[in-house]
Amino acid sequence: MKELFFKGITKRWLLKCLSKIVLILVVVEVILTFLIQIISYNNIKNLVISKAESLSSSLSEVPQDEFDEKVTDYVVLFQDKNFLNVIAFDKNDKMILSNCDKYLSNDNMQDYNEAKSNSDYIAYTSGKDENNQDVFVLTKAIFDKDDNFLGAVRYIVSLKNIDRTISISIITSIVVCLIMILFIILSSMFFFKSISKPIKEVSNTSRKIALGDLSARLTTRYDDEIGELCDTVNFMGQKLSESEKMKNEFISSISHELRTPLTAIKGWAETIQMCENKDDEMYEKGINIIIHESERLSDMVEELLDFAKIQSSQMILKLDKIDILAELSEAVYMFRKRANEENKILLYSEPENLPPVLGDKNRLKQVFINIVDNALKYTPENGVVNVSAKAENNFIVITISDNGCGIPNEHLPKVKEKFYKANTEQKGSGIGLALANDIILLHEGTLEIKSEENIGTVVTITIPIAPLNN
């Protein structure tokens, strides 16, 4: 019980909501108590007044010499003796008859005197009878049609039973309020238990995931916000597991990619070291391979550094108004020799002129190199890679297509994610497309990929044309 009520959201609800509910119920109870008293006393008052008015209307027509007899009959035949005590007085203020043996003290006749002088001939008061019990007293003075005082009738109502009824009503309402509070507390206990238990499971599972157990999952039992939270945690675990898998594959891939040029460099360095004649063909070949592999190694390291800069938002573009055709053409010509060596066709439809763009020429060239390289990499022998550019709707649109192996539909939405490789058998770090996409986004452009398996891939790059005022 202590753990349930004094921790977390239960404690917060107890302090804020339940305290307000109790306060509201207390206020309602006080108002209800006041209303019960007012209504009960008003009902008694109205009842007595109606009795007095009825008597007055019947006796006001009676001759003065017959009043005493008529009022005596009224007292004797009065039907509510158990509830109302009636005392009749004559015109000389002397008591004629009473249907009870309880009287107010003779010095408490204020209501009697006021009734004779009031406009409606009625006056009432509260007091104590001779047994010291609370009573309500109402006096009705009776006048004939000539305004001659005939006498008066006093009604005395004991408030003992009324007060008992009021007390019972108040106690009943208090008990009802306490039952309501108890019901609220008990229902809240079960309600918060139904919330706190799955939240605790979510917390424990999240902690397991945070500590490295990416296989931890929650069982969704509820079709509400709790169930949605469980689904979100499971989705988070799935994504983290996928990211962990891609990270491990990336580490394995990049390790292999780095090891290959390093092995070549080391091997040829050892070979050159054993060459006695520096004019030897083997010596020159080794130097060329070392330079080539060093450049490839340097490119991979630069790619990793660039990707790290983008991920940490530290990459700064050197924006100038540039001729994008110059960078695209240079990137294409870099791969002419490779395409010929691999028996692949590299077509480039170069337009005569295109509007300038506002961009970083080195970064854009890096993107073009990456995309053309990928196209050649996944295009089979005798395959065709086609590069084209045009101006369209205030954008430069560059299209690089191939008729290679294509990308399966299940991989296509993820190919621009970091570390993701649709084909793990191909060389590469898995960050090239992610890096290219981020660079294009920094230029406020788009990089879209459409592909069909065994048919080919089309990469479309759009970059805004530079404004005329720049």
TADALIN-V254250 format. One record per backbone hydrogen bond with DSSP energy under -0.5 kcal/mol. CO is the residue of the C=O (numbers start at 1). NH is the residue of the N-H. If there is no record, write none. Layout:
# TADALIN-V254250
co->CO nh->NH
co->CO nh->NH
This chain:
# TADALIN-V254250
co->1 nh->5
co->2 nh->6
co->7 nh->10
co->7 nh->11
co->8 nh->12
co->9 nh->13
co->10 nh->14
co->11 nh->15
co->12 nh->16
co->13 nh->17
co->13 nh->18
co->14 nh->19
co->16 nh->20
co->17 nh->21
co->18 nh->22
co->19 nh->23
co->20 nh->24
co->21 nh->25
co->22 nh->26
co->23 nh->27
co->24 nh->28
co->25 nh->29
co->26 nh->30
co->27 nh->31
co->28 nh->32
co->29 nh->33
co->30 nh->34
co->31 nh->35
co->32 nh->36
co->33 nh->37
co->34 nh->38
co->35 nh->39
co->36 nh->40
co->37 nh->41
co->38 nh->42
co->39 nh->43
co->40 nh->44
co->41 nh->45
co->42 nh->46
co->43 nh->47
co->44 nh->48
co->45 nh->49
co->46 nh->50
co->47 nh->51
co->48 nh->52
co->49 nh->53
co->50 nh->54
co->51 nh->55
co->52 nh->56
co->53 nh->57
co->54 nh->58
co->55 nh->59
co->56 nh->60
co->59 nh->62
co->60 nh->145
co->63 nh->66
co->63 nh->67
co->64 nh->67
co->66 nh->70
co->67 nh->71
co->68 nh->72
co->69 nh->73
co->70 nh->74
co->71 nh->75
co->72 nh->76
co->73 nh->77
co->75 nh->78
co->80 nh->83
co->80 nh->84
co->85 nh->156
co->86 nh->99
co->87 nh->154
co->88 nh->96
co->88 nh->97
co->89 nh->152
co->90 nh->93
co->94 nh->90
co->97 nh->88
co->103 nh->130
co->105 nh->108
co->107 nh->109
co->109 nh->113
co->110 nh->114
co->111 nh->115
co->112 nh->116
co->113 nh->117
co->114 nh->117
co->114 nh->118
co->118 nh->121
co->121 nh->141
co->123 nh->139
co->125 nh->137
co->127 nh->135
co->128 nh->105
co->129 nh->132
co->133 nh->129
co->134 nh->159
co->135 nh->127
co->136 nh->157
co->137 nh->125
co->138 nh->155
co->139 nh->123
co->139 nh->141
co->140 nh->153
co->141 nh->143
co->142 nh->150
co->142 nh->151
co->144 nh->147
co->147 nh->149
co->148 nh->144
co->150 nh->91
co->151 nh->142
co->152 nh->89
co->153 nh->140
co->154 nh->87
co->155 nh->138
co->155 nh->157
co->156 nh->85
co->156 nh->158
co->157 nh->136
co->159 nh->163
co->160 nh->164
co->161 nh->165
co->162 nh->166
co->163 nh->167
co->164 nh->168
co->165 nh->169
co->166 nh->170
co->167 nh->171
co->168 nh->172
co->169 nh->173
co->170 nh->174
co->171 nh->175
co->172 nh->176
co->173 nh->177
co->174 nh->178
co->175 nh->179
co->176 nh->180
co->177 nh->181
co->178 nh->182
co->179 nh->183
co->180 nh->184
co->181 nh->185
co->182 nh->186
co->183 nh->187
co->184 nh->188
co->185 nh->189
co->186 nh->190
co->187 nh->191
co->188 nh->192
co->189 nh->193
co->190 nh->194
co->191 nh->195
co->192 nh->196
co->193 nh->197
co->194 nh->198
co->195 nh->199
co->196 nh->200
co->197 nh->201
co->198 nh->202
co->199 nh->203
co->200 nh->204
co->201 nh->205
co->202 nh->206
co->203 nh->207
co->204 nh->208
co->205 nh->209
co->206 nh->210
co->207 nh->211
co->208 nh->213
co->209 nh->212
co->212 nh->214
co->213 nh->216
co->218 nh->220
co->219 nh->221
co->222 nh->224
co->224 nh->228
co->225 nh->229
co->226 nh->230
co->227 nh->231
co->228 nh->232
co->229 nh->233
co->230 nh->234
co->231 nh->235
co->232 nh->236
co->233 nh->237
co->234 nh->238
co->235 nh->239
co->236 nh->240
co->237 nh->241
co->238 nh->242
co->239 nh->243
co->240 nh->244
co->241 nh->245
co->242 nh->246
co->243 nh->247
co->244 nh->248
co->245 nh->249
co->246 nh->250
co->247 nh->251
co->248 nh->252
co->249 nh->253
co->250 nh->254
co->251 nh->255
co->252 nh->256
co->253 nh->257
co->254 nh->258
co->255 nh->259
co->256 nh->260
co->257 nh->261
co->258 nh->262
co->259 nh->263
co->260 nh->264
co->261 nh->265
co->262 nh->266
co->263 nh->267
co->264 nh->268
co->265 nh->269
co->266 nh->270
co->267 nh->271
co->268 nh->272
co->269 nh->273
co->270 nh->274
co->271 nh->274
co->271 nh->275
co->272 nh->275
co->276 nh->278
co->277 nh->280
co->280 nh->284
co->281 nh->285
co->282 nh->286
co->283 nh->287
co->284 nh->288
co->285 nh->289
co->286 nh->290
co->287 nh->291
co->288 nh->292
co->289 nh->293
co->290 nh->294
co->291 nh->295
co->292 nh->296
co->293 nh->297
co->294 nh->298
co->295 nh->299
co->296 nh->300
co->297 nh->301
co->298 nh->302
co->299 nh->303
co->300 nh->304
co->301 nh->305
co->302 nh->306
co->303 nh->307
co->304 nh->308
co->305 nh->309
co->306 nh->310
co->307 nh->311
co->308 nh->312
co->309 nh->314
co->309 nh->315
co->310 nh->313
co->315 nh->317
co->317 nh->319
co->320 nh->322
co->320 nh->359
co->322 nh->324
co->322 nh->357
co->323 nh->326
co->323 nh->327
co->324 nh->328
co->325 nh->329
co->326 nh->330
co->327 nh->331
co->328 nh->332
co->329 nh->333
co->330 nh->334
co->331 nh->335
co->332 nh->335
co->333 nh->336
co->333 nh->337
co->335 nh->339
co->336 nh->340
co->337 nh->341
co->338 nh->342
co->339 nh->344
co->340 nh->343
co->343 nh->382
co->344 nh->346
co->345 nh->347
co->345 nh->385
co->347 nh->387
co->348 nh->350
co->349 nh->351
co->349 nh->389
co->356 nh->466
co->357 nh->322
co->357 nh->359
co->359 nh->320
co->359 nh->361
co->360 nh->364
co->361 nh->365
co->362 nh->366
co->363 nh->367
co->364 nh->368
co->365 nh->369
co->366 nh->370
co->367 nh->371
co->368 nh->372
co->369 nh->373
co->370 nh->374
co->371 nh->375
co->372 nh->376
co->373 nh->377
co->374 nh->378
co->376 nh->379
co->378 nh->405
co->380 nh->383
co->383 nh->345
co->384 nh->403
co->385 nh->347
co->386 nh->401
co->387 nh->349
co->388 nh->399
co->390 nh->397
co->392 nh->395
co->394 nh->465
co->395 nh->392
co->395 nh->397
co->396 nh->398
co->396 nh->463
co->397 nh->390
co->398 nh->461
co->399 nh->388
co->400 nh->459
co->401 nh->386
co->402 nh->457
co->405 nh->454
co->408 nh->411
co->408 nh->412
co->409 nh->413
co->411 nh->414
co->411 nh->415
co->412 nh->415
co->414 nh->417
co->417 nh->420
co->422 nh->424
co->423 nh->426
co->430 nh->419
co->431 nh->435
co->432 nh->436
co->433 nh->437
co->434 nh->438
co->435 nh->439
co->436 nh->440
co->437 nh->441
co->438 nh->442
co->439 nh->443
co->440 nh->443
co->440 nh->445
co->441 nh->444
co->443 nh->464
co->446 nh->462
co->448 nh->460
co->450 nh->458
co->452 nh->455
co->452 nh->456
co->456 nh->452
co->457 nh->402
co->458 nh->450
co->458 nh->460
co->459 nh->400
co->459 nh->461
co->460 nh->448
co->461 nh->398
co->462 nh->446
co->463 nh->396
co->464 nh->358
co->467 nh->470
